[in-house]
Amino acid sequence: MGTRFKNKEDFFRSLREDMVRYQLEARGIKDTAVLNAMRTVPRHIFLPEELALDAYADYPLPLFAGQTISQPYIVAYMTEKLTLSPDDRVLEIGTGSGYQTAILAELSGEVFSVERIPELSAWAKERLDYLGYKNVHLLVRGSPLGWEEFAPYDKIIVTAAAEQLPEELLHQLRSNGKMIVPIGTFSQYLHLVKRINGKSCTRRLIPVAFVPLIVD
Ligand SMILES: C[S@@+](CC[C@H](N)C(=O)[O-])C[C@H]1O[C@@H](n2cnc3c(N)ncnc32)[C@H](O)[C@@H]1O
């Protein structure tokens, strides 16, 4: 690593700067708050130690229990599409490593994140606590989908692919709220859903490859 970096955290910070410049800004992510959150959150902490050096690379990575952490660009893209405000209440389906949760916590008021695999939720909790996020609430649950108790939410992000638009989540979205969700089986696309006057308006965005949403 040489003398350029005083310590490990300086080294990872420089990898984050490169990630923001060459993967996010170069591909059109413009929201300054999203770019700053991606600069701030130490993604390597959310990965198994042997993958820490790959943390800022331009691809998704394996976690455990057959699950993955999304490519940084997809995290930034989905977050930007939600147009988060500091007082938003956000529901996340698929806590996974907790990395996307931390990005949401940087940009919104409160984050309610649900994960069906207990070991992953515990992994995420340990890291989110270590980093000092006080506005994150975690729940282990696969079914029923979501976290009805604290609904309605201003924004909902689903980080596993649904076969079709999950109606039960639409009911947890407040009027004028937004939800981003990957939909599809063999071929998946991100969809942005807006709730306007009780009706939903859906726009198909980019192709993606997520692990499946499993509702037991
Ligand atoms: C692509 S991973 C999430 C990655 C995560 N956003 C991150 O930053 O590490 C998708 C996650 O969704 C979870 N999942 C699948 N079905 C679910 C459900 N019905 N409710 C909650 N979580 C679910 C999986 O267990 C997996 O951890």
The ligand as a MOL file (V3000), in Angstrom:
LIG
                    3D

  0  0  0     0  0            999 V3000
M  V30 BEGIN CTAB
M  V30 COUNTS 27 29 0 0 0
M  V30 BEGIN ATOM
M  V30 1 C -29.5130 -8.5880 -2.4250 0
M  V30 2 S -29.7360 -9.0050 -0.7390 0 CHG=1
M  V30 3 C -29.7680 -7.4290 0.0480 0
M  V30 4 C -28.5160 -6.6790 0.0230 0
M  V30 5 C -28.5320 -5.5350 0.9890 0
M  V30 6 N -29.4060 -4.4780 0.5510 0
M  V30 7 C -27.1410 -5.0390 1.2610 0
M  V30 8 O -26.8600 -3.8390 1.1080 0
M  V30 9 O -26.3190 -5.8740 1.6720 0 CHG=-1
M  V30 10 C -31.4560 -9.4050 -0.6210 0
M  V30 11 C -31.9060 -9.7620 0.7730 0
M  V30 12 O -33.3240 -9.8970 0.7940 0
M  V30 13 C -33.6440 -10.8720 1.7530 0
M  V30 14 N -35.0400 -11.3030 1.5600 0
M  V30 15 C -35.5580 -12.1280 0.6100 0
M  V30 16 N -36.8880 -12.2490 0.7760 0
M  V30 17 C -37.2240 -11.4670 1.8560 0
M  V30 18 C -38.4630 -11.1660 2.5230 0
M  V30 19 N -39.6450 -11.7110 2.1530 0
M  V30 20 N -38.4590 -10.3030 3.5760 0
M  V30 21 C -37.2820 -9.7750 3.9940 0
M  V30 22 N -36.0720 -10.0330 3.4080 0
M  V30 23 C -36.0460 -10.8510 2.3510 0
M  V30 24 C -32.5880 -11.9460 1.5060 0
M  V30 25 O -32.4750 -12.8210 2.5980 0
M  V30 26 C -31.3420 -11.0870 1.2690 0
M  V30 27 O -30.6120 -10.8940 2.4310 0
M  V30 END ATOM
M  V30 BEGIN BOND
M  V30 1 1 1 2
M  V30 2 1 2 3
M  V30 3 1 2 10
M  V30 4 1 3 4
M  V30 5 1 4 5
M  V30 6 1 5 6
M  V30 7 1 5 7
M  V30 8 2 7 8
M  V30 9 1 7 9
M  V30 10 1 10 11
M  V30 11 1 11 12
M  V30 12 1 11 26
M  V30 13 1 12 13
M  V30 14 1 13 14
M  V30 15 1 13 24
M  V30 16 1 14 15
M  V30 17 1 14 23
M  V30 18 2 15 16
M  V30 19 1 16 17
M  V30 20 1 17 18
M  V30 21 2 17 23
M  V30 22 1 18 19
M  V30 23 2 18 20
M  V30 24 1 20 21
M  V30 25 2 21 22
M  V30 26 1 22 23
M  V30 27 1 24 25
M  V30 28 1 24 26
M  V30 29 1 26 27
M  V30 END BOND
M  V30 END CTAB
M  END
